[in-house]
């Protein structure tokens, strides 16, 4: 191929590489704006989702705090090192497992009796409430336990009588060092044990 032919080909190539038209530029600009707008929408959506999740976590922590169980006073229902979820509430019922503060310490016990109830415990650990014996299937071994109150005992109005499910080891309302507790000191009801995973379960009223 001679030099003149090469130059002709180069001229043809330059002629085919034209600048985009004004219409093409407008279309490209429109597409770029659309892509930019979509990216902004995605970013705003992700930001809203993250904010909602953050608020949900904060609300959950405030309404349903998480604690770690220490000691064996609630076995076999709860064991040492179990991680539990507590639901905050202001009214309580017999049979509920609750978390409460006592002299700066967190304690987990079960509500056995309420204000006006009369409770009695025989030497074998059988509990009678208002004249009726409680089945208490959650108790693995019945014992009178650590008790220095005079039985039968009538719970003062506005108070809660609590006991641990491990009657031999638990220090609770049977002993004057704890006594009956005030609802104002109750953080809430234990509703769920989440760790270890093989013990994941609801903590209900038994």
Buried (B, 14 or more C-beta within 10 A) or exposed (E): EEEEEEEEEEEEEEEEEEEEEEEEEEEEEEEEEEEEEEEEEEEEEEEEEEEEEEEEEEEEEEEBBEBEBEBBBBBEBBBEEBBBBBBEBEEBEBBBBBBBBBEEEBBBBBBBBBBEBBBBBEEEBBBBBEEEEBEBEBBEEBBBBBBEBEEEBEBEEEBBBBBBBBBBBBBBBBBEEBBBBEBEBBBBBBBBBEBEEEEEEEBBEB
